[in-house]
């Protein structure tokens, strides 16, 4: 069988031979040249994908870095605010303790004054009672005896009239001039804590 100048190859199938024309060398060179742009296009796609991946990774890293910087900045501000609040709380606690100490001292002083006032009131009541008894005695005794009872000389100078009550013993035993010189009662030797001027 003459197929002319054409080159053929035989391909075997189940139903017999089948002829196939061999590719033309010129056509092969055309096919090779057409594959070069395709290969360049694939490489370009791969390059673009690689650059896109790098860009995405760089964006993610930059976002993470910016978040870390922001968190550090806010954390620093929060720590500064917390420190300031802690200092304010500590100062408030110190002020509260100081006020509590002042209040306690004021309460103690008020209690002392109240106690002294009660003692003075009791002494005044006792003196009033003594005066009433003296007046009652004077009404039934001679004027000379009454004068002897009511007017007593100072136990210190023995010249002035006793007109100062000493506390807590409540003795009327010194004059006004001698009272500053006394630390103890001249009658019972009790420690002098307070005095009261009376007029007999």
C-alpha positions in Angstrom: 0.0 0.0 0.0 1.5 3.3 -1.1 0.7 6.3 1.1 3.0 8.6 -0.9 5.4 11.0 0.8 3.4 11.1 4.0 4.7 9.4 7.1 2.3 7.2 9.0 2.4 5.2 12.1 0.3 2.2 12.8 -1.9 2.0 15.9 -3.4 -1.4 16.7 -7.0 -1.6 17.8 -9.2 -4.7 18.5 -10.8 -4.5 15.1 -7.7 -4.1 13.1 -5.0 -1.6 12.2 -5.6 2.1 12.1 -3.3 4.5 10.4 -2.2 7.7 12.1 -0.3 10.5 10.5 3.0 11.5 12.2 3.2 15.1 13.3 4.9 17.5 11.0 8.3 18.9 12.4 7.2 22.4 11.5 4.0 21.9 13.4 5.9 20.6 16.3 8.0 23.8 16.4 4.8 25.8 16.3 3.4 23.9 19.2 6.6 24.3 21.3 6.5 28.1 20.7 2.9 28.2 21.8 3.7 26.5 25.1 6.3 29.1 26.1 3.7 31.8 26.9 1.6 29.2 28.7 4.6 28.3 30.9 5.4 32.0 31.5 1.7 32.5 32.5 1.9 29.6 35.0 5.2 31.0 36.5 3.6 34.4 36.7 0.5 33.0 38.5 2.8 31.2 40.9 4.9 34.3 41.5 1.7 36.4 42.1 0.4 33.8 44.5 3.7 33.8 46.4 3.8 37.5 46.6 0.1 37.6 47.7 0.9 35.1 50.4 3.8 37.1 51.6 1.8 40.3 51.6 -1.0 38.6 53.6 1.5 37.3 56.1 3.1 40.7 56.4 -0.3 42.3 56.9 -1.1 39.8 59.6 2.2 40.3 61.3 1.8 44.1 61.2 -1.7 43.9 62.6 -0.4 41.7 65.4 2.4 44.1 66.1 0.0 47.1 66.2 -2.3 45.2 68.5 0.6 44.4 70.8 1.7 48.1 70.8 -1.9 49.2 71.5 -2.3 46.7 74.3 1.0 47.7 75.9 0.0 51.3 75.7 -3.4 50.7 77.3 -1.8 48.4 79.9 0.7 51.1 80.8 -2.1 53.6 81.2 -4.2 51.2 83.2 -1.3 50.4 85.5 -0.7 54.1 86.0 -4.4 54.7 86.8 -4.4 51.7 89.2 -1.3 53.0 90.9 -2.9 56.5 91.3 -6.1 54.9 92.7 -4.1 52.8 95.1 -2.3 56.0 96.3 -5.6 57.8 96.7 -7.1 54.8 98.7 -4.0 54.7 100.9 -4.2 58.4 101.5 -7.9 58.1 102.3 -7.2 55.2 104.8 -4.5 57.3 106.5 -6.9 60.2 106.7 -9.6 58.0 108.1 -7.3 56.6 110.7 -6.2 60.1 111.6 -9.8 61.2 112.0 -10.6 58.2 114.1 -7.7 59.0 116.4 -8.9 62.6 116.6 -12.4 61.5 117.3 -11.3 59.1 120.0 -9.2 61.8 121.6 -12.2 64.2 121.4 -14.5 61.6 123.0 -12.0 61.0 125.8 -11.7 64.7 126.4 -15.4 65.2 126.3 -15.8 62.3 128.8 -13.2 63.9 131.1 -15.0 67.3 131.0 -18.3 65.6 131.6 -16.8 63.7 134.6 -15.3 67.0 135.9 -18.6 68.7 135.4 -20.5 66.0 137.4 -17.9 66.3 140.1 -18.3 70.0 140.3 -22.0 69.7 140.3 -21.8 67.2 143.1 -19.4 69.5 145.0 -21.7 72.4 144.5 -24.7 70.4 145.8 -22.6 69.3 148.8 -21.6 72.9 149.5 -25.2 74.1 149.1 -26.2 71.4 151.6 -23.4 72.5 154.0 -24.5 76.1 153.7 -28.1 75.3 154.4 -27.0 73.3 157.5 -24.8 76.2 158.5 -27.6 78.7 158.0 -29.9 76.4 160.0 -27.3 76.2 162.8 -26.8 80.0 162.7 -30.5 80.6 163.2 -30.4 78.6 166.4 -27.0 79.7 167.7 -25.5 83.0 168.7 -24.0 85.2 166.0 -20.5 84.7 167.4 -20.7 80.9 167.2 -22.1 81.2 163.7 -19.3 83.4 162.6 -16.8 81.0 164.0 -18.3 78.1 162.0 -18.8 79.9 158.7 -15.6 81.8 158.6 -12.6 79.5 158.7 -9.0 80.6 158.3 -6.7 79.3 155.5 -4.8 76.2 156.6 -1.7 77.6 154.8 -1.3 81.2 155.7 -3.8 81.2 158.6 -4.7 84.7 157.7 -7.0 84.6 154.7 -10.5 83.2 154.6 -10.9 79.6 153.2 -12.8 80.0 150.0 -11.4 77.4 147.6 -12.7 73.8 147.3 -10.1 71.2 146.4 -11.0 68.2 144.3 -11.4 65.3 144.6 -11.3 65.5 148.4 -13.8 68.5 148.4 -12.2 70.2 151.4 -12.5 74.0 151.8 -9.2 74.6 153.4 -7.3 77.5 151.7 -7.7 81.0 150.4 -7.5 82.1 146.9 -4.0 83.4 147.2 -2.5 80.2 148.6 -4.4 77.8 146.2 -1.8 78.0 143.4 0.9 77.0 145.9 -0.7 73.7 146.8 -0.3 70.4 145.1 -2.0 68.4 147.9 -4.8 69.1 150.3 -3.4 70.4 153.6 -6.0 68.5 155.5 -5.9 65.0 154.0 -2.9 65.2 151.7 -4.9 64.1 148.7 -3.6 65.1 145.3 -5.2 68.3 144.0 -6.8 67.8 140.6 -9.1 70.7 140.3 -10.4 73.7 142.4 -13.6 75.7 142.7 -13.8 79.3 144.1 -16.8 79.7 146.5 -18.1 82.8 148.2 -19.2 82.3 151.8 
